Amino acid sequence: MFFGLAGILAIPLVVSLIIGLTPIAIILNITTVSGWQLHAILFSISFIIGGFAYVSGKKISPGSTAFKSLPDFVNRRFHIVTGIAFLPIIIILLVFLTVLNQWGSFQTSWGMLSVAHSTVGITSVALLVAGFLLGFKKIRKTFGEIEATHCSISMAGFYLFLISIVLGFAFFF
């Protein structure tokens, strides 16, 4: 089950590497890594880190039976470390690679697809920040309601992040 999920999590990274670093890029006259390729590769890597946080969170969730067969190192500490690593990465990527370098994409020929990609991406980051803050509060105190809200908001943010990546790949095709 773990390798199947790892394969699914690796799909955006593999596709972004294929787009940016293989003969397809040469055929399309892309000879250097451009801003959009760097954007795609780094967001895909951060998606994989977020996937580890998601999977470990599902494993340690009290009512869940998912991913219980994962190794013992995938525990609460692993969930906290991957969650802490994931959030700053996507915020930095959002600010530096998206807002500062590509904000003009709202005015490009990509039109509504660009607006959808950007809006879903920004919404996912907002939900992930909220989930992170609830998770941080959950570390200090254990409340059932906070735990459920942390899980729901974080999952919604992660799924929107996946949708944003899919919409971003739609630019290329």
Secondary structure, 3 states (H helix, E strand, C coil): CHHHHHHHHHHHHHHHHHHHHCHHHHHCCCCCCCHHHHHHHHHHHHHHHHHHHHHHHHHHCCCCCCCCCCCCCCCHHHHHHHHHHHHHHHHHHHHHHHHHHHHHHHHCCCCHHHHHHHHHHHHHHHHHHHHHHHHHHHHHCCCHHHHHHHHHHHHHHHHHHHHHHHHHHHHHC
